[in-house]
Amino acid sequence: MLDIKFNLATEKKSKPDPNNLSFGKYYTDNMFVMDYTEGIGWHDARIVPYEPISLDPAAMVFHYAQESFEGLKAYRTPNGEIQLFRPDRNAARMQSTHQRMCIPQIPVEDFIQACKALVSVEKDWVPSVEGTSLYIRPFVIATEPHLGVKPSDTYLFMIIASPVGAYYEEGINPVKIYVEDEYVRATPGGTGFIKCGGNYAASLISQVKAHDLGYSQVLWLDGIEKKYVEEVGSMNCFFKIGGVIYTAPTCGTVLPGVTRMSCIELLNKWGYTVSEERLPITDIIAASKEGKLEEIFGTGTAAVISPVGELRYEDEVVVVNNGKIGELTQKLYDTLTGIQWGKIPDEMGWTVKVD
Ligand SMILES: *Cc1c(COP(=O)(O)O)cnc(C)c1O
């Protein structure tokens, strides 16, 4: 149990229009902070007014990117309660990130307690308009001022929160995806399976390229052969071909998404076969030509489920399901969002109430 001190903002910001939130634009009145000092451990958990922080310019995070982050949401249910979705999975994933990044561990219970405490303080910030939520961003940065390369002796764990609308401006409409055949996101032995900012820094160039060509996201291929499909930007990716659902295996180069895992569990419950065999991009193109490519969708906390309406790979353009959302994609979206927003019973035991 953390002993959290509360020193809350006395002045409250005015709330943004809940119908026009976009993503990650507004922040709540307070934030959670906790320090780590070598020899002492994690200490001084506190919730304080949201404000800029001051760091030494030599802080190691600025130079060698030793940091981790997570992303989850707090949802307002129809009866006004607030709930989180599988926060234990985010806590566990942050632990695997920390193991890889040589960052000291945060106990799962402490991570959940901290998230709940901040959301509880910021209840008024959890919007109730359809599709909106309070996005929670826990992160850890290396703060020791030091220019040699080594793990930091000091860290800052912070949680900020942002009321958000739908992730994509297009809403639930299918997105157009560019298959990246030049740059790679992850290789075996690297950091593709963890949530660290460096993965994103290295992916920007492809995102810019895709945008310039009129595509909203990048589909990554494996880093060795550039043959097998891995993920879509910040989402895991699913393909329905001839009745079978494929998604890339999470064995080192793919981020093990909580939404991915939840979709697999639902699909299995509904009797579908989910294959985690590696799937070549050329098989997807071939399936499309044979009329067997039924649906493609991305999964992630921010967008929940995002249907893919078009894929471009080299000179080939594949239109999926006539550019419309597929039946199974819609069912997964309705079920997951139904559970997350408390509109349908949570038979899976995935939601956690915030008092
Ligand atoms: C966070 C993330 C995902 C999605 O994970 P969720 O737990 O479902 O939000 C997928 N891919 C990458 C690269 C990510 O960073």
The ligand as a Gaussian input file, in Angstrom:
#p B3LYP/6-31G(d) Opt

LIG

0 1
 C        0.093000       0.458000     -26.537000
 C        0.362000      -0.202000     -27.837000
 C       -0.552000      -1.110000     -28.410000
 C       -1.926000      -1.386000     -27.855000
 O       -1.943000      -1.894000     -26.559000
 P       -3.246000      -1.795000     -25.652000
 O       -2.835000      -2.376000     -24.367000
 O       -4.304000      -2.574000     -26.334000
 O       -3.594000      -0.350000     -25.565000
 C       -0.191000      -1.752000     -29.591000
 N        0.985000      -1.502000     -30.183000
 C        1.877000      -0.624000     -29.672000
 C        3.149000      -0.394000     -30.379000
 C        1.584000       0.049000     -28.487000
 O        2.472000       0.927000     -27.999000

